[in-house]
Amino acid sequence: MSDETVKYLLPEDRIPKFWYNVAADLPEAPAPVLHPATGKPVGPSDLEPLFPMEVILQEVSTEREIEIPEPVREIYKQWRPSPLFRARRLEKALGTTARIYYKYEGVSPSGSHKPNSAVAQAFYNQQAGVKRLTTETGAGQWGCSLAYAGQIFGLEVDIYMVKVSYDQKPYRRALMETYGARCVPSPSMETASGRAVLEKDPNSRGSLGIAISEAVEMAVQREDTKYALGSVLNHVCLHQTIIGQEAMAQMEMANDEPDVVIGCAGGGSNFAGIAFPYIGRNLREGKKTRLLAVEPAACPTLTRGKFAYDFGDIAHLTPLAKMFTLGADFMPPGLHAGGLRYHGMSPLVSHAMHLGLIEARSYQQLECFEAAVQFARAEGIVPAPESTHAVRAAIDEALKCKAEGTSKAILFNLSGHGHFDMQAYTDFFAGKLEDLQYDEALLKESLDNLPTVAAE
Ligand SMILES: *Cc1c(COP(=O)(O)O)cnc(C)c1O
């Protein structure tokens, strides 16, 4: 057999027409989202200042299939179906008996999976008559994706970007501005939440939690403005399931079946995207495909966090969601995988973890970059710092097969390319990249401060 990379491209007319909603197949419903003031489950009207109704209905839906609107499918065609590759050259380099496949989401205009949800959210907001969107961004991937989607649908986009990334990634900001969005370093003086943080710590490097507070605060102030979130929420995970549905069809074309499906997990959306359709199949058909979420050891939400009600942001403006969390006050160290620096995890991914439907593992950043360089030299694609976590896990699974003399199929989601993150690679080659430790005492303090909720 050839040792060249094999590419499986679905024809355009095989783009799924429906998103898959895992809530329909879960053996136990996830805990309700609670209003922080009343402790009662939030209703659609509580969320109306933030999101258009169509998005709110998706957030609480238990329908198995939700139709992808025609205009959204038309835009998806610019880069979807995304390719699935068999990594033969990587397999050869590893000398493994495993078969390694990866789904490549870096082919989108902004270079990651995020436009899958950004385009859908911008569409529903435009349909609802919204004129302006606010959002936060960590490494800048989500900001770029929403800026791109906002431009398509004629929406103004204001983006609060975590300060450490704003300074580290000037080209991400340039891309957001190229798409016509406004990008503000967070914490900023524009909002009460930002000013409160700066008063305590004028040198604050920001966090996703702070930036979310700023974006939410700005959204609720104006009638024509709503808020868009790039991960964590049910509707975002829903929009990403196009990844896993395409991957299933492509694995069929490859005449193979994954034994394990891997994704990196920050807020959980790209992992949900590739894993949820497989979870559904496991539940409906009794299959036993393993699902593995991979996170940074410096921000280990699924592997070290608590499954409890918590806020999504530091200013406690969001509703309370039951999820794996490190505590809304937890400030992760400034690792290069900025998209994985979030204290919480998607409630649906958390619930799946709680039910034992998925596994989780964490890695330090040096071992992830080692794997990414090995991958790039074999396959030619440079992974985003976030995606390096999935690459590390896939290589480790392949090496385990080699040691055991077994032959398994490994599928991972390569959530994005690293072309805007080459400074991280430069630092790695210069020996300047270090493994980062979070402060155990601060984590304990943050977990001790979790809100107490009557419903628990
Ligand atoms: C944002 C991002 C992530 C992390 O977000 P999830 O919601 O966990 O997917 C992972 N990979 C890339 C390339 C990203 O841009």
Ligand as a Chemical Component Dictionary entry (heavy atoms), coordinates in Angstrom:
data_LIG
# 
_chem_comp.id                   LIG 
_chem_comp.type                 NON-POLYMER 
_chem_comp.pdbx_formal_charge   0 
_chem_comp.three_letter_code    LIG 
# 
loop_
_chem_comp_atom.comp_id 
_chem_comp_atom.atom_id 
_chem_comp_atom.alt_atom_id 
_chem_comp_atom.type_symbol 
_chem_comp_atom.charge 
_chem_comp_atom.model_Cartn_x 
_chem_comp_atom.model_Cartn_y 
_chem_comp_atom.model_Cartn_z 
_chem_comp_atom.pdbx_ordinal 
LIG C1 C1 C 0 -11.024 28.162 20.079 1  
LIG C2 C2 C 0 -10.251 27.001 19.647 2  
LIG C3 C3 C 0 -10.227 25.818 20.407 3  
LIG C4 C4 C 0 -10.887 25.689 21.745 4  
LIG O1 O1 O 0 -12.256 25.897 21.770 5  
LIG P1 P1 P 0 -13.301 24.700 21.891 6  
LIG O2 O2 O 0 -14.593 25.377 22.081 7  
LIG O3 O3 O 0 -12.893 23.862 23.058 8  
LIG O4 O4 O 0 -13.215 23.967 20.627 9  
LIG C5 C5 C 0 -9.555  24.738 19.900 10 
LIG N1 N1 N 0 -8.892  24.807 18.727 11 
LIG C6 C6 C 0 -8.866  25.930 17.980 12 
LIG C7 C7 C 0 -8.101  25.945 16.696 13 
LIG C8 C8 C 0 -9.543  27.059 18.418 14 
LIG O5 O5 O 0 -9.533  28.166 17.682 15 
# 
loop_
_chem_comp_bond.comp_id 
_chem_comp_bond.atom_id_1 
_chem_comp_bond.atom_id_2 
_chem_comp_bond.value_order 
_chem_comp_bond.pdbx_ordinal 
LIG C1 C2 SING 1  
LIG C2 C3 SING 2  
LIG C2 C8 DOUB 3  
LIG C3 C4 SING 4  
LIG C3 C5 DOUB 5  
LIG C4 O1 SING 6  
LIG O1 P1 SING 7  
LIG P1 O2 DOUB 8  
LIG P1 O3 SING 9  
LIG P1 O4 SING 10 
LIG C5 N1 SING 11 
LIG N1 C6 DOUB 12 
LIG C6 C7 SING 13 
LIG C6 C8 SING 14 
LIG C8 O5 SING 15 
# 
